[in-house]
């Protein structure tokens, strides 16, 4: 008796269509490159995590529909993380500005206690809200990228969580 195909390969002998999420061996290396390309953010902070997937997607999108879809997945996720980080920075700026304005108003009204309370509130908002959210926005993409690399290496397509579909 001949051994059957490995479980991760599509079974075309029984007339079934190949799995849409299956990545052929020849396309795994480019797909891994697409999912590892956000590491460019370590070299170019701020934009490297978006420029890496963009360049990889533009380089590989014409090779197959699967590489096009995986490139869009990686790029959409990195754009989403960039947007979440921008909104967190905006929130921090707003909270800190309110603290400074409250401190200035408190000092101008002759009540230095109000100024100290406003400054304490802005520092509390930083340590209680902004710092933890920033740490999550730093670590979460790394963890998800590693999960994507593991899944693609196994021959399965990966769909990022919490990703806004900018490119469809």
Buried (B, 14 or more C-beta within 10 A) or exposed (E): EEEEEEEEBBEEEEEEEEBEEBBEEEBBEBBBBBBBBBEBBEEEEEEBBBBBBBBBBEBBBEEBEBBBBBBBBBBBBBBBBBEBBEEBEEBBEEBBEBBBEBBEEBBEEEEEEBBEBBBEBBEEBBEEBBEEBBEEBEEBBEEBBEBBBEBBBEBEBBEBEEBEEEBE
